[in-house]
Amino acid sequence: MVAPERTNVVLIGMPGSGKSTVGVLLAKRSARGFVDTDLLIQTATGQTLQEIVDRSGYQTLRKVEERELLQIELARHVIATGGSAVYSDAAMQHLRRSGVIVFLDVSLATVEARIGDFSLRGISKRADQSIQALFHERGRLYRQYADIIVSADTLDQEQTCDHILAAIRQRAG
C-alpha cells in the first residue's frame, strides 16, 4: 500500500500565533484551500468556542475539537488548528498522515499582547490554570508534533509565510 501524499500544511500554535491569518495568506500563495478548524467546531455545534467552554467546560471543547479534526479528509489545504488540537494524539496523527505539521512559535509576551482578554477567546484550559502554565504545557506538545518550527515572533505575516514555504521546499528536497 502506498502512503498518502502529505499535501496539506497543518498550522499549530498558541492562540495569537497567527495560524488563521498566516493560513489564509499561505493558502493563496501555495494554491491550496484553507480550513480553520475553530470555524468547523462553531459550525458543527452552533456555538462559539467561548460558549462551549462556558456551558459545557473545556474538556467538552477538546472532545468536539478531536471529533472534527478526525473527520478532516482533505488534500492540498492549509489547515489552521485550534490551539488545543495537540491534546489529541489521535487527531494529530490523523492530520500528519496527509500533511506537514508547522508550529508557529511565538513568545508568551507576543501571545499576551495579541490576545488581550483571554476570557473572551474560548481557550481550552482548566479554570485554575494561568496562561503562563498553559503556554509552557502546550509548548512541549507543539514541539513534539511539529515537523517544522517557525519562530514567528519578529516576523510579519508575509515573512512567516516565506519561512514556511522555504522549509517545505527544503523538506521536499
Buried (B, 14 or more C-beta within 10 A) or exposed (E): EEEEEBBBBBBBBBBBBBBBBBBBBBBEBBEBEBBBBBBBBBEEBEBBBBBBBEEBBBEBBBBBBBBBBBEBEBEBBBBBBBBBBBBBEEBBEBBBEBBBBBBBBBBBEBBBEEBEEBEEBBBBBEEEEEBEEBBEBBBEBBEEBBBBBBEBBEBEBEEBBBBBBEBBEEEEE
